[in-house]
Amino acid sequence: MNQPPASPSVSVDDFTTDFISRLHNSRGVDLESASDNDLYSALAWTVRKHLIDRWLVTKRVQRENKAKTVAYLSAEYLLGAQLHNMLLASGLGTVARESMASLGLSFDWLAELEVEPGLGNGGLGRLAACFVDSLATLDIPATGYGIRYQHGIFRQTFVDGRQVEQPDNWLELGSPWEFPHPEASIVVHFGGHVEHTTDAEGNDLAAWKPAWNVLAVPYNYLVPGYGTQNVNSLRLWSARATQSFDLQIFNSGDYENAVRAQTYAENISQVLYPEDSTPQGKELRLQQQYFFVAASVQEMIGQVGTSLDELRTLPQRVVFQLNDTHPVIAIPEMMRLLVDVYGMEWDEAWGITRSVFNYTCHTLLPEALEVWSVDLLGRLLPRHLEIIYRINDDFVAEVRESHPGNELLVRRMSIIQEQPFRAVRMAHLATVGSTKVNGVAALHSELLKDKVLVDFSNLWPEKFTNVTNGVTPRRFVKIANPGLSSLIDEAIGTDWVKDLSQLSRLEPFADDAAFREQFRAVKAANKTRLVETLRKRDGIELADDAIFDVMVKRLHEYKRQMLKVLHVVTLYDKILRGELDPESMTPRVVIFGAKAAPGYLMAKEIIALINAVGATINADPRVKGALYVAFPANYNVTLAETLIPAADLSEQISLAGKEASGTGNMKFALNGALTIGTLDGANVEIRELVGDDNFFLFGLTEPEVATLQAKGYVPSAYYEANASLKNAIDLIASGAFSGGNRQTFEGIVSDLLWHDRFLVLADYQAYIEAQNVVESAYADQDAWAKSAILNVARSGFFSSDRSIRDYLDRIWHTPAVPVQ
C-alpha cells in the first residue's frame, strides 16, 4: 500500500534513451567520450526528469487551493546524497540499475561519484532534512528555506592527528539536482540609516535608507514524498552583487576594485558558520541570517499577496517555523514589511506576526542562545533595531503590569540585555514574537520551561509545548540498511516505511531463533561493508569480529567524548598492567566521528588526543587486536549510512541536562544498536520505550548534577579516590600518547582536574561499570540479538513523520493537500 509511486510507463529502454539523450544534449558528449561527471550528471538528470511533473502538479494544486504552507526557516540542511533518495521516491531503482548495466556501466560506481552537499554541521541540519522529507511524505504544503553555501561545512582532514579544515568544494563540478532561478531574485538591503516623518494624522512614518544591497538568487531542490505524488521544494538562496562589475573602474586598470562589490556580496553565502571570533566574522554571520530570512519572508508574502486584505490572511496561509535562533531576525523583518512597506497599523501587524511565527529551541546551554550587540545590529540593520526596541517596550510594559514593582524580573525577561554589553537576546525575541515555543525531547522541554525560559513559561504557560525529534526511516533504514529493511519486509510487510509504528509487530520475532540468526547475519554483513568502506575511504584496517563501539556526533565537551577516551585509556592501561588478558577479552573496535568548530580549541585538542591514543594503541603489539581505535576524518551523512547499521553499541553519554534531544541515538536504535547512555535528551524516551533491560544506563541524573554543582564540585577529589581513573589520567599526562612530551595534552589534563565543567570524572566509575556490563552482555550473542531486535521493534516512535504530526497537532494546524 505504501510503496512509492513507480513510473510503470518507464521501461529500461526508455530510461536508457533518456540517459543517452542527456549525455548528448546537456553534456555535449557521447557514451565513449563521457567523463565520470558527465555520466553521473546524466544519470541524475534522467532520474530527476521523472519527478518534475509531480513537482509542477504539486505546486499548481497547492496554489489553486490557496493551501496553508509551512515555511521552515533553517540555517542548515544536511541533506546527504540525493540519488538513492530520488530513486526510492520515484520507484525507478531497479530500472536505473538495469539501464546502466545494459550500457556496461556500474550503477554503484556512478552513485559513489556523488558529492553530498555539506550544508549543515550536525543534528540541527540533519533534523531539518528529515523534516522536509516527512512534510512531503505527509502531503503537507511546505517549503524549506535556507542558504546555498558555496563551500558548506569544512572538509575535515588530520595532519599529525590534529584537525585541519579544508574548503568543501561540493559545487566544484556543479549540482544536477538544483534549479537556479535568477529571474526570481530578491534584493536584500543592509546598513544605512532611518528617516522619520509624520503623516497628517500625526503618525510616525519610518523610511529605511540602506547603504548597500545584495541579490538573493533562489535555487530549488526537489523534496519528494514517499508513497505519495507530492513533491515539495527546498529553496536555498545564493548571494550575488546587484552590480557585480564596474566597467569604468576596470578600464582604468583597477581590476580588483572593479569586482569588489561582487566579492563582498558573495561572501555572505560562501561558508556555513564563518568563524565568529572576530568582529568581521560576527558581522558576516548576522548578514547571513538576515539575508536568507529577508528573502524567504518577502517571497512568501509575495505568494499570499500584498494588499492589506491579502496580508490579513497570512495566519491562514502560512506558518513560519524558526529552527533555533538563527532565523529569529525574521520577526522584526515581518514587522518592517507590514508596517513600513505595506502601511499596516503597528498593533494589527504585531498580532499577525505573532500568529505566524513559532520557535524551536535546540539547546540548554546559555552560551548557545544567540545575542547580537546593539552596535552591530544598529549598524547593519538600523530599522530592525528600532522595531526590536519598540517590541521590547511594549513587552516590558506587559511584564510590569502583570508583576508591578518587580524590576529584577523585567531585567531578566527584557529582550535587551544590559550586561556585560548591550545586546539583543534572540531567544527572548523569538519567545515574545511566537505563538508556540517547543523543546525537542520530553526532558529538554521540561528544562526549557523550568530553567532556560522559566520566566516566560510562568507568564505564558500555554505557549510552551514539546515535540520530540525524529528521523526519516526512508534514508536511515530503507536506504542505509537494505539488509535489515528486507528482513523487516519479509516479517511484517512494507507499510512500516511510511508508518514506523508498524515496527512493533517485530516484537514476537525477538523470540524466534531463526529470525535472530537472520538478524545477526544482517549485522555481520553491515560490519563487513563498513570495514570495506573504511579501508577504501581512509586506509583504516578493522577486524569485523569485534564489538563495534561507536561515538559519532559533533565534538563538544558536553557530549563527553573525553569520557569515552578515558574508558579506552583505562582498558589499555589495564592490559599493560596485566589486569586484563587481551586474548580473553571480547575484541572491541571503538569508532569516533566528529568535527570541531574551527575556533573551539579544547574540542580540537580532544580530537588530537583521540588520534594520539588510537595511534599508540593500534601500534602496540601487547594489545594483540583486543582493542582498536578508529577516527575516520570528515564524518558525514554518506559515511553515517554505512557506519550506523554496523554499530553494536551506541555511545550517548552527554552530561544529564545538557543534550536537547539527539537524533543519532534514534538512528542507532532503529538499526539495532544497543545504547549506553545517561538520562539526557531523548535517551530518556528511548530507554522508556525499548525497556531497561535493553539499554545500558549509567550516570548522574539532572537533579543530581544540579545538586553536586551547587554544593561545589571538586573533580580532583574523584581523581585521588579512584585508582583506575588516576592511572588513566596519569598515563595521558606522562606523555605516553605524545612521544614522551608531557606538555602536549597538559591543557586537557589540567582542565579535567580543576574545572571539568561537564562532570566527566564524577561519572567515570559508573561508566566503567556499565561498560563491564556491556562486555558481559555481548558475550551472549543470542541474547544481544534479542535485545537489538527489541530496540528496532520499539523505536517506531522516533520517526520524523510522527514528529511532524505532533507539530501539525500542537502548533501548525496545517491540513494535508494530497496531489492526485
N, C-alpha and C positions, 0 to 999 in steps of 0.2 A: 504493500500500500504506500509506503513512504520511500519508494525508490525514486531517484532523480528522474526528471522528465527527459528521457533519451530522445534522440532525433532519429526516428525509425526510417526516415527517408534518406538518411546519410549512410551510404554504403562505403565500404573500404575504397572502392574505385572513385566514388565522388570525393571522398576526403583526400585521396592521393592527387586527383586532378586539381583540387583547390590548392593543395600544398605546392605542386609544381607551378601553378599559376602565380602564386605568391612569390616564389623564387624569381620568376621571370619579370613580373610586373612591378613588384615592390622592391626587390633587391637587385634586379638587373643582371641576374646570373642564371646559369643552368645548373643541373644537378652535379655535373662533373666539375664545374669551376667554383661551386659554392664553398664559402668558408664555414667554419663551425658556427659563427654568429649568424651567417645567412640561414643556415639550416634551422637553428633554434628559433630565430625570429619568424621564419616562415611557418614553423610548426605552431608557435604561439598565436600568430595571426589567424591561422586556419581554425584553431580551436575557438578563438575569440569571436570569429565570424558567426558561429552558431549560438552565441549568447546575445548578439547585438539586437536582433529582432525582439527578443524577450525584454531587453533593456528599454528599447524605444517604446514598446507597448506599455511597459510598466509606468514610464514617465507620463505617457499620454493618459492612461487610466487614472493615475493619481491627480493629474492636472484637471481632468474633466470632472472628477469627483470633489475637487477642492479639499482634498484629504488633509487632515491634520498630520503634520510631519514632525518627526523627531530630528532636531538638528543637534548632532553630537559634536561638541567642541572639545578637541583634544590636541595637545601639542605633540603627541606621539601616536604612531600606529605601527606596531611591529608586526608586519603582515606575514612574513615568511614567503617562501617561494609560491608562485601563483599557478604554475602549470597543472599540478595534480589537483588542486582545489577546483580549477575551472573544468577539468575533465570529469571530476566527480559530480559537479553540478550539472554539466551538460549531458552526462551519460555516454560520453564518447571515448572512455578509456580504452576499451577493447578495440574499437575501430582505429584509434590513433596508433596503437601498438602494431596492429596487423598492417596498417598502411605503411608505417616506417619499415617494417620487416620486408614488405613487398619491394621496397626500394633499396634493400640491402643496408638499411640504417638501423642502428640500435636505439630504440626509444629511450632506454635507461641512460645511455650515454648522452643523448641530447638533453634529457631532463637535468642531468648533472651540470650542464653548462649554465643553467640559470643562476644569476646573481640576485640574492634576495635583497630587497630594499631595507637598509638599516635605519628605518625612520622611528626607532624607539630605543629606549635604554633598557627596559626590562618589563616587569609585570604591568605597569601602567599602560604601556603601549601595546602589549600583547592582549590585555583585557579589552582595550578599545577595538582591536581587530576581531576578537571573539564576539564582541557585542554587535558590530555591524554585520557580521555573519549571521547571528541569531535574529537580528531585526529583519533581515531579508528572508530568512527561513520562515519566520512567523508572519510574513506578509504585511509588516508594519512599514508604512511610508517613512523613509529615513534617509538622511544624508550625513555622512561623516565628514567633518571639516577639519583640515589640518594644514601642515606646511610640507611642501615638496623640497625637502632639504637636498641640496646638491650633493652633499657628502654624507649626510646622516650621522649616525653614531660612528665613532672612530673604529678603525680596524685594529684590533689588539695584536701586538707582537711581543715576544720576550727577547730581550738582549741581556745575556748573563743572568737570566732568571727574573729580570725586572721588566715591568710593563713599559712598553714604548708605544705611543699612539701614532698610527698611520692614517692618512685620509682614506675614507671608504668611498672609492670611486665607483659606486654602483651604477651610475648613469654613463659610465665611460663609453659603452657601446650602445647606449640608448635603451629604452624600455618598450617592448612591443605591447605592453598591457595598458598603456596610458593614452588618453585622448586629449591633446592640447587644444585649448580654445582661446587663443589670444584675442579674438574679436569680442570676447565676453569679459575682458579685463576690467578691473575696478581700480579707481585711483584712491590711494590711501595717503592721508596727509600727516605731517609731523611739524612740530616746532611752532615758531611764530608767536603771536600774541592774540589777545581777545579784545575786541572793541565793544563797548556797551552804549546803547542808546535807549531812549524812552519813547514808546508809542503814544498815540493821542489819549489813551486811557491811563497813561502813567505806568504801564508795564515795562519791565526791563527786557530789552532785547539784546542778545549776545551774538556777536559775529566773530567766529574764529578766523583769523588771518594767518594761515600756515606759512612757514618759511620754505618748506620743500615737500615733495611728494614722491611716491613710487607707484608703479603699476603692480597690482596683484593679478597674475596670469593664472587662470584655472587649468588644472589637469584632472581629468576624470578617470577614475578606475571603476571597473565593474565589480559589484558585490552581489554575486548570485546567491539565491537561497537554495536550500537542498530540499528536494521533494516538492518543489513549487515552481511556477513560471516566473515568480517575482525576481527582478534584478534591480537592486538599489545602486546608489552611487557613493563613492568616496571622492571628495573633491579636495585636492591639495593645491595650495597656492604657491606660486613661484614669484619672487620679486624681480622686477625689471625697472630700469630707469624710464621715466616719462620722456626724457630727451637724452638718449644714450650717447649721442655723438655730436660734437660741435665742429663743423667743417671749417669754420673760420680759424679756430684755435689750432686745428690740425694743420691747416695750410700755412700757419705761421711757424710751424716746426715744433710746437709744443705738444708732442704726441701723447704724452702721459696725461696732461690736463684735458685733452680732447675727449678722453673716455673716463674721466674721474667720476662723473655722475653715475655712469653705468656700474663702475666698480663699487661705489658707495651703496647704491641701491641693492645690488645683487648680494652684498654681504649679508643682508637680512635673512636670506634663505640658503646660505652657504652650509652651515653646520648646526646640527642638533645640539642644544645646550652648550653654546660657546662658553669657554672658561670665564667665570664672572668674578674673579678675584681682583680685577682691575675696574676702574670706573668705566672704561670703554666697553668691557665685557658686560657689565651690568646694563649699560645703555642699550647694547645690541640685544640682550635678552628681552628687555621691555619693548624694543622695536619689533622683535619677532612676535611677541604676544599680541600687541595691538594690531600689527599687520594682518594676521590671519583672522582675528575675530572681527575686525572692522570690515574686511572684505566679505566674510561669511554673513554677518548680520545685515549688511547692505544688500547682499544678494537675496537673502531670504525675504526681506521686506519687499524687494522688487517683485518676487514671485507672488506675494499676497496682494500688493497694490499700495499706492502711495497717497490716495485720497484719505481724508480723515475718516470717512465711513469705512473704508477698507482697513485702515490701520487699527480701527477699533475692533476688528475681527481677529486680530493677531492671537489672542488667547485660544480661539477656536481653530486656528490654522497652524500654529507652530508651538513646540516646546523646546527650549534650549537646555541641554544638559551640560553643565560645566564640569569637565573631568579634571578635578583638582583645581588649584588656584591659578594655574597658568592662563586660562581664558577669562578670568573674572573681570578684566577691564572691559569686557563686552557689556556689562551692566551700565556704566556711565556712557558708553558708546550708544546704546539703545536710547538712553535719555537724551543725548545730544541730537540724535536724528529726529526723535519725536518732537522735541521742544524747539530746537534751533532751526532745523531744516524743514519740518512739516508743520510747524506752528501750533502744536497741541499745548494745552494748558498743563502746567507742571504736575498738578495733583492727578489729573487723568493719565498723564504719561507714566507717572510713578506707579499707579495702580496696574497699568498694563505691563510695565516692565517687571514688577514683582510677580506677576501671574505667569509670565512666560519663561522665567529662569528657575532652574533648580541646580543644587550644588552637591557634588560628591566629594567628600573629604577622604583622602587616601593615607593619612598619616596620623600618628600620635606624637610625633617629635616636634616640639615647638620650633626648632630651627628649620623645619621643612615647611612651615606655614609662611608663605612669602610676605615680605614687606617691601615697599618701594619708597625711597626717600621722597619727600615732597619737593626737594630741589630738583631731582631728576624728573619726576612726573610733571612738575611745573614747567620745566624747560622743554620737555619732549611733547607733552600733551596738556597745554595750559588750560584749555576749556574743560577737559575731563577732570582736572584737579578742582576747578571751581564747582563742577557738578558734584563731585565727591564731598566737598565741604558742605554743600547745601544738603545733600542726603544725610550727612552726619549731624548737621544742626537739627534737622527735623527728628532724627533718631534719638539723639541725646535728650531732646525736649520730651520725647515719649518716655524715656527711661526716668527722667526727673519727675514726670507726672505720676508714674507708677511707683516710684521709690523716692519720695521727696526727702531732701536732705542727705542722700547717700551719694556724695560726690566721689567717694572711692569706687563705688560701683560704676558710676558714669565714666571715670577714667579707665577702668578695666575694659568696659564694653565699647568705648569710643572707637570708631573706625580709624581715627588718627591717634597714633602713639606719640608721646612727647619725649620719651627717654628710651634708649640712650641717644637717639636722634629722632627728629620729627619725620614720621613716615606714615604711609597708608597700610593698614593691616588688611591684606586682601581676603583672608578667611572671614574677617568680620564683615567686610563689604559684601562678600558672597552670601553670608548668612542673612544679613539685613535685606539684601536685594532679591532673595529667592523665596519661592513658595515652600519648598521642601529641602531639607538637608539630610543626607544619608551617609552612614558609615557602610563598610563593605564586609563586615562579619559581625556576628552577634556580640562578641566581646568588644570588638572595636567600636561598635555603635553605642554600647553602654558607656565605655570610657570616654567616647566623644561627648556624650551628654553629661557625664558626671564629672569630667575633669577638663578636657580641652576647651569645650564651649559651654561650660556649665551655666554661666550667667545667661546665655542666650536660651538654653533649654529650659531654664527656670522661667524666663519671660514668655517664651513661646513653646511650651512642651509639645503642642500639636504639630510643630514644624519638623520635628526630628523623627526619622524612621531608619530602618535597616534594610539593606539589600545585600545579601551575601553574594560575593563574586562567584563566577563560574567560568568554565572553559568549554570551547566548542568540541563536541565529540567527533565532528567531521574530521578536523585536522589532527586532533591529538589521540584518536583511536583508529578511526576508519582509514585515514591516510598513513599515519605514523606507525601503526601496528597492524598490518594486514593479517598477520597470523592469528592474533587474538580476535580481530574482527571476524574472520572466517569461522573461528571456533564458536564465537557467540552466535553468529548467524545460524550455524548448524544446530545449536542448542535451543534457541528461543525465537528464531526468525530475525527479520531485518528491521522491524519497526523501531528498535532501540536507538537507531542513528538520529531519529527526529524526536524520540520520546525516551530520554535516558532513564526515566523511572522504570522502564521495562527491564532494566538490568537486575532488578530484584528477583526476577524469575530464574536467575542463575543460582540462587542460594541452594536449592536442593542438589545441584551438581557438585557442590563442595564436598558432599559425602559420597560421590561417585568415584571410585578408584580409577576407572578408565579415563574419566574426564580429567582428574587430577594429573594423570600421566600425560595426557594430551596438552594440558596447560603447561606442565613443566617442559615439554618438548618445544612449545612456542617460546617460552622464556629462554631456553638454551639457544634456539635459533637466533633470537634477538641479540643475545650476548655475542654470538659468533659474528653477526652483522656489524655490531659496534666494534669488535676487535678489528675486523677488516677495514672499517671506516677510519678508525684512528691510525691504523698502520699506513693507510694510503694518504690520509689527510695531514697527519702530524709526525709520522715516523715513530709512533708510540707502539711498543710491543706489549700486549697484555695476554695473560692466560685467561681462558674463558671458563675455567673450572673453579673459580673463586667466588666469594660473595662480592657482588658489585655494590659498593657503599658510596652513594652519590650525594654530593652537595653542590648544586648549581643554582646561583642566584647572584644578584648584584652584590659586589663586595662592599659591605658596610659593617662597622663594628657591632651594631645591634643585632645583626643576623648571626654573628658569633662564629665566623669561620675559624677564629682563633681557638675556640673550644674544640673544634674538630682537629686542629693542628696539635693541640695538647694531647688528645687521645692517641693520635698517630705516634707522636714522640714517646708517649708512655709505653705503647706496645713495643716500640723499637728499643727503648731503654730496658724493658723487662727481658727482651730477647738477649741483649748484650750482657745483662746481669745473670742470665741463666734461669730466671724465674719463669720464663715461657720457653717451651721447646718448639722451635719453628716447624719441626716435622710433624708434631701432633696438633698444631693449630689448624683451624679452618683457614685456608688461604683467603686473604682479603685484598681487594683492589679498591683503593679509595680514589674517587674521581672528583676533582674540583672543576668548576667552570664559573668564571666571574670576571667582570670588568670593574675597575675602579675609576671613579670620576678623575679626570686629569689633574685637578687641583687637590685631591684628597690624599695627602701624603701618608697618613697612617695606613689607609687602605692599600696603598701601593707598597708599603713596607711589608704588610701581611702577605701580599702576593709574592714578594721576593722571598719571604720566609718559607711559604708553602713550596715554592720551586726548589729552594735550597734543601729543605727537609727531604723532598722527593728525590732530588739528585743523589743525596747521600745514602738514603735507604736503598734506592734502586740499584746502586752500585756496590752494596755491601754483601759479600758472599755469605756472611754469617746469617743473613735473613733467610736465605735458601727459598725464595719465592713465596714465603709466608705473608709478606706484606709488600705492597707496591703502591706508589702514589703517582697518579696521572693528572696533569693540568693542561689539557689542550687549550691553545690560545684561541681567542676570538669566538667564544661560545655564542651561538645564535640559534634562531628557530630551526634552521636546517639541521644543525647538529643535535638539537633537542629532540627532534623527531626520531633520531636513531638512538640517542642515549637514554631517554626516559623509558621506552619499552624494555630496555635491557637491565634496568636497575632492580636490585633486590631490596635495598634499604634506602629510604628517602630521609635525608637529614633536614629536619625543620626545627632548628634548635635556638631560635631567637629568644631573647630575654622576654619573659611574660610581660605583656602590656606594651610592647614596642612594635610588633608587626601588625599592620592593619588587617590584612587577610592572608595574603599569599595566594597564588594560583598554581605555582609549581607543585605545592603539596597535593592539590587536587589531581593534577595530571599524573603524578606518580601513583596515587592510589587507584585511579582509573585504569592504569596499565599494570596493576598487580604488584606494586612495590609496597612493602610494609613501612610504616613511618616510625621513626624515633623522633620524639618531639616534646616540646613544652606545651603548657596550656596557653597558647598565644594565637591570636588571629583565628583563621578558620580551622586550625588544628583542633580547637575545642569542638567544633561541629563534626569534623572528620572522626574524632575519637568516639563521640556520642553515637554516630551512625554505624561505624564499622565494628564497634564493640571494644571494650577494654582489653580483651584477650588478643586482639589483632592490631594492637597499637602499643609501642614501647614508650611509656610515659616517664618523664623524669622532671626534676627541677622545681624551683620556687614558683608559686602562683603569683599573680599580680598583687594581691593584698600583702603577701609575704615579702615581695620585693619592696613595696612601699614602706612596710614596717622596718625592714632591715636598713633601707636608705635613711629613714627618718631618725633611727637611733644612732646612726653613724657606722657606715660600712668600712671595715679595715681589711683590705684584701691581703695584706702581708700576714695577717694572723692565720688565714687559711693556708698560705704557703708554708708557714712554720709548723702547722699542725698536721700536715698531710705529706708523708714521705714520698709517695708516688708523684704528687704534684711538684714537690720541691725538686725531686730528681729530674723531672721533665723540664722545668724552667731552668734549672742549673745546667742541664745539657745544652739548651739553646744559648744560655749566657756564656758557656765555656768556649764557644766558637766551634763546636763540633759540626755545625752545619754551614760554617763560613770560613773554612780553611784555617781555623785556629784564631781568627780575628774576633776578639771579644766585643769590639765596638760595633760590629756590623748590625746586630739586632738589639743593641743596648736600649734603644728607644722603646722597642716593644716590651722588653723585659721590665724596664722601669715603669712603663705605663700600667702593666699588669699588676705590679706590686704596690704601686702608690696611688693609682687612680681607678682603673678597672670600672669605668662608667657602667658597663653592661654586665657586671657580676659574673664574669667568666669563672673566676676562682671559687665563688660561692656555689656554683652549680657543678663544678668539676667532678666531685666524688659521686654525686647522683648520676651523672652522665656516664662515668666509667662503669658503675654498677649496671646501668641499663644496657650498656654495650656488652657486658658479660652475659646478660640475659639473651641478647640478640645472638651471640655466638652459640649458646646452648640451643636456642630455638632453631637456628639454621641447620644444626646437625641432624635434625629430624626433617628431612626434605619433604616427606609426605605431609606432615603437619604444617610445615611452612607453606606448601602449595595450597592447602585448605584455607589458611588464613589469607593468603594472597587472593584467592578466588572470592572470598567473602569481602575483601576490600573492593574488588571490582563490582560485585553484586550490590553493595550497599552505598556506592558513591554516585548513584544516579542523580542525587540532589544537586551535585556540583556542575550541572550543565549550565552553560551561559543562556540557553533557551529558558530555563527556569528563572535565572536572574532577570532576564528581560520581561518575563511575565510578571515578576514582582514589581519591576519599575512601572509596568503598564497599570497594574492594580493599585499601587500605592502612591504613584507620583504622576505619571504621564497621562493616563486615561485616553490613550490614542487607539482608535479602532483599527483593526486589520482591514486591508483593502486587497482581497485576492485578485489576481490577474488571471483571466481565462484565456 
